């Protein structure tokens, strides 16, 4: 239940009664006094399991009151997001003081953007050692760096978010040292940390030593060597029967230097995001060739190639891959003249594909191709398609409305998303 605008504590306490979740919105006044009052009241509450109050300055008194609540034998809270950007090491220390010698019962702890830096290492380590059943930990957007208490991470941890947290290769080394004590770890988000190829090589080793199934490395300066190390690690994981489910390498333009780019499609990953990686047209054909070579053993189901240099030839090659269910090619030059295929060949490729969702929005497709595609779909093409995104391609408003209406009559469950390109001239 969301709660905002009021500045008192009485209505907050009333909202908490009988609710399982309480979200204190940012524009609502919620300081140390209100936090202390809420915590006192929640000692007798047995229904509220989640409190979201990030962005509020609860001060050390509020943090200490929260610690006392969490240490209370009857505390029902299991998910907590609290504090503002100035929470810092002092806030964590106050939380610990409130806990005293009690264990912390939290399953999920959100400390994103809490001003946790080098000085927070010791208190953060002490807090995490009390969280013996913690499953989700968010430490993103904190200048942690080497202050990350990897050794203190609980064995129950499933998800670890470290986006934009000054993570370096040395921090990954600390995670490697703790890997054997993290058997439940499945998701790690390292996005927006300048790991480069050196850090990538260490992450590849981390994949080999853990059961991580979802890895996010968006904007990590991953280059060719780093990409190849990840492919090798993912392939080894598949070989031992523990394949990587999801790999996000978007916003890594240096990845275009990876000579074995097709390996990403053949390493057992089910969801692959290579958006904004400055990939050339040849990357799509390499990925398609790798999938084709795998045949029925191909595992890749979702492929995101938004904002690269993929042309219509690469699009046709990918749509011929039976394993792909969801393909996003938004903002690629599919409709440009040059080395691409004939428009009708592209329409035929879509028609014969087995994709469920296809995003070819912003791909510079002209009206003739767009309308031909919709007519083909109305005739039964791409029978498994559930969503087609055409946003930002050129087509007259009236023509699009008529084509979509005709398609809706024969395929009511097929959704076509479209909006005219802003700089296009409708007829």
N, C-alpha and C positions, 0 to 999 in steps of 0.2 A: 504494500500500500504506500503510495507516494504522499508526501506531506510537505506543504510549503506555505509561505507568506506570514503566518502567525509568528509572534515572537515569544509567547509564553510557553509553559511546559505542560499545563493541564490538558490541553487538547492533544498534545503529543502522547501523553500517558493514556488517554482515552483511545487513541488510534492503535496503540500497541496492544490493548486488551483484545484477545481473541485472534489477532493477526499473526501470520507466520513470518511476514517480511515487512520491514519498515524502511522507507527511503526518504531521507530528509533532503529536500531539494536545495540547490546552492543558494537560491535567493531568500531562503528562510533563515531567520536569526536563530542560530544554534551555537552557543558558546559554552564555556566551562560550567556556568551555573545550570543551564538546561541539561547538559550532559550528565552532571552529577545527580540531578533530580530524576532523570530518566533511569539511570543505573540503579538508584535506590529503589525505584518502583519495580524494576525488572527482576529483582531478587525473588519475588513471589510469582513471576510470570513463567508459565510452562509451555507457552505456544510460540513465542517469538524466537525464531531460529536464525533470522538474518537481519542485520542492521547496516544500512548503507548511508553514511553521513560524511563522505569525502568532501573536501573543500571548505570545511568549517574549522575555525580555530578553537579547539576545545581546551587548549592550555594543558599544563601539567596536572591541575586538579581533575579535569575531565578524563585525562588518560589514566590517572591513578584510580579513579572511580571505575573505569572500565576494567582495569586489572582486577580490582576487588570483586566486581561482578563475575568475571570469567573464573575467578578462583572459588566462587561460591558453589557449594555442592549441588544446588538445585538449578544452576544456570543452564538455560536452554539454548543460548546463542551458539551457533556453529559456523556462521559466515559473517565476517566483519570487514567493513571498509570505513576508515575513520581518519580524521586529521586533515590539515592543509599543508601547503608547501613549506611551512615553517615548523612542522611537527618535529623533524630531526631526531638526533640521538637523545635529546632531552625527553621527547615524547615517549620514545621506546623505553627509556630508563624509568619514567613515571609508570608506564604500564607494568613493567617488571616489579616495581615497588608495590603496586596494588596486588599483584599475584602472590607476593611473598613466596612461600614454599610450595604453592599449589601448582598442579599441572594445568596447562591451557587446553581446553576442550575443542578449540577451533578446527574445522575441516578446511576452511578457506579464509585467507588473510590477504587483504588488498592494501599494500603500502606504496602504491604507485604515486609518484610525484610528492614525496614527503620530505624532501631535503636531506635524504640520507647519504652521507658521504663517508670519508675515511674515518671520521670520529665515531661513526655508528657501528663499526665492526664488532667491538666487544659486546655491546648491549644487544645487538641484533643476533649475534651468535647465542647469547644466553637465552634470549626469548625463544628462538627456534628450537633450542634443546628442551624447552618446556612443552613444545607443541608436538607431542608424540603421535598424534593421529592426523596431522595436517596433510591435506591432499592437494590444495591449490595455493600457490604463493605468487603474488604480483609485486615485483620490485622495479618495474619499468620506470624510466624517466627520473632516476636517482643517480647522482654521480658516484656510484659505488666503487667501480673499478676493483682494485684488489681487496676492498673491504668486504666483498661478498663472502659470507661465512659458509663456504661450501661444506666444510667438515661438520657443520652443525645442522645441515639439512636432514629432516627426518626420513626414515626409511619408507614411510607411507606416502611420500610426495609423488603425485602423478603429473602435475602441471607446474612449470617454472617459467615465469615471464620476466625477461631481463632486457626488454627493448630499450634502447637508448640509455644504457646504464654504464657507459664507459668500460664495457667488457673488452678485455685484451686477450692476446694469446696466453698470457700468464694466468688469467682467470680461468680459461678453459683447462689449463694444466691442473688447477685446483679442483675443478669438476672431475677431471680424469682420476685424480687421486681418490676422490670420494665415490667414484662410479660403482664400485662393488657394494657400497652401502645404500644404493638407490635402486632397488630392484623393481619398484613400482613406477618409475619415471617413464612417462609416455610422450609428453609434449614439452618442447623447449623452444622459447621465442628469444632469439638473439638479434632480432632486426635492429637496424640503425646503429650498429656498433661497427667500427672500422676494423674488422677482423682481417681483411685481405686474405691472400693465399696462405700465409703462415698460420693464421688463426683457423682457416678452413681445414688445413691438414690435421690440426688438433681436433676439430669438431668431427672429422671423419673417423678419427680414433675413438672418440666418444660414442659414435654410433656403433662401433664394433664391440664396445664394452658394456653397452646398456641395451635396454629394450625400447628405446625411444622410437615412436612410430610417426610422430608429427614434428617436423622441424621447420622453423621459420627463420630465414636469413635474408629478409628484405633489406636492401640497401646496406650491405656489409662489405662492399668493395671486393666481391668475389671475382677472381679472374679465371683465366683458362686452367691454370694448374690446380686451383682450388676446386673448380668445377669437376675436373677429372678425378680428384681425390674423393669427392662426394659420390660420384658415380661408382667408383670402385668399392667404396664402403657399402653403398646401397645394394650393389650386386652381390656382395658377400653376404649381406643380411638375407637377401632372397634365397641364396643358395643354402643357407642353414634353416630355412623355413620360417623366418621372422622378417618379412619384407617391410620396408618403409611405406606407410600409407600416404603421407602427405609431405611434399617438399615445396616450400615457397622460397624462390630465389629471385623474385621480382626486384626491379630497380637496381640491377647490378650490370651496368653497361659494359664493364670490363669482361663480362662473361662471353661476349661475342668472339673473344680470342680462343675460346675452347675448341680445339680441333675435333674432339669426339662428342660434339653436341648431341648427336643421335643416341648416344649412350644413355641419356636421361630417359628416353622412352623405352629402354630395354633393361632397366635395372630393377624392375619390380615395383616401382612407385605407382600408386593408384591415382593420386592427384598431383599435378605438376603446374606450378605457376612460374612462368618465365616472362612476365610482362615487363616492359620498359628495360629490356636488356640489350638494345641496339642490335638485335639479331638480323642478319641478312636474309634475303629470300631463300637462300640455300638451306637455312636451318630447318625450315618446315619440311622440305623434301627429305632431309637427313633423318628427322624425327619419324616421318612417315615410312621411310625405308626400314628403319629399325623395328617399328611396330609390325610391318608386313613380314619381316624376316622371323619374328617371334610367333606369328600365326596365332593359334588358339592359346598359346602360353602368354600372350600379351596381357598385362594387368592394367595398363594405363586407361583410366575411364574419363578423367577430367583434365583438359589441357587448356591453359590460359596463356595466350601469346599477344596480349593487348599491346598496342603502341610499339611495334617493331617494324621491320622492313619486309614483311611477308607479302608476296604477290599472289595473283590468282592461281598460278601454277602450284604454289605451295598449298593453297587452300584446297584445290582439287585433290592433291595427293593425300592430304590429311583426311578429307571426307571419305576417302576410299578405305580407311582403316576401320574395320568392324568393331574393334574394342572400344573406340571412343564414343562416349555417350554425351559429353558436354564439352563444347569447343567455343572458346572466345577469341575472336580475331579483331576485336574492336580497334579502330584507328590504325589499320594497316592499309597500304595502297593497293587494294585488290582491284579497284576500278581504273587504275592508271594504264595508259597505253604503253607499249614496249614489248617486253619479252613474255608477257602474260598469255593466257589461253583465250580462245574465243569465248564471248559471253555465254553462248548457248552450252558450251562444254561445262562451264561453271554451274549453270542452272541444272544440267543433267547430273553433275556430281552431288549437288544438294539433294536432288530428287532420289538418287539411289543410295543415299547415306542412311546409317542407322542411328544417327545422333538424336538425342532427346531435346537438347537445348543448343542453339547456335546463335552466337552474337557476331554479326557482321555489320554492326553500326559504325558510322563514321569511316567507312571504307571507300568512299568516293565512287559509289555505284550510281549509274545513271538511271533515269526513269524507265527506260526500255528494259533493262536487266531486272530491276525491282519488280515491275509488273509481270514480266515473264516468269519470274520465280514464284510469285503469288498464284498465277494461273496454274503453274505446274503442281503446286501444293494442293490447289482446289481439285485437281485431277487425280489426286491420290499419291503424289510424290512424297518421299520421306515420311512413310506411314507412322513412324514412332516419334516424330517431332512434336513436342509439346509447347515450345517457346522459340520464337524467332525474333531477334532484336535487329531492327533496321534503323534505329535512331540516327539522325544526322546524314542520311543519304538523300539524294535529290529525287523528288517526285511531286507532281502537282497535288494539292490537297484533295481536290475532287476525285482525281483518278485513284488516289490511295484509298479514300473512303469507299468508293465503289468496289475496288478489288478486295478490301478487307471484309466488306459486307457479304460479297459473293463467297468468300472463303469461309466465313462464319456459318453460312447456311449449311455447308456440307461437312465442315469440321469444327463444330462448336467448342471443342476442348483445346484447339490450337490457338495460342495467344500470339499475336503479332504486335510488337512494340515499335512505334514509329513516331517521330516528330521531325518536322521539316528542318533542314539545315538552315541556320540563321542567315547565311550569306547567299542562300540559293534563291533564285527568282522563280516563283511558282507561275505556271501558265494560267 
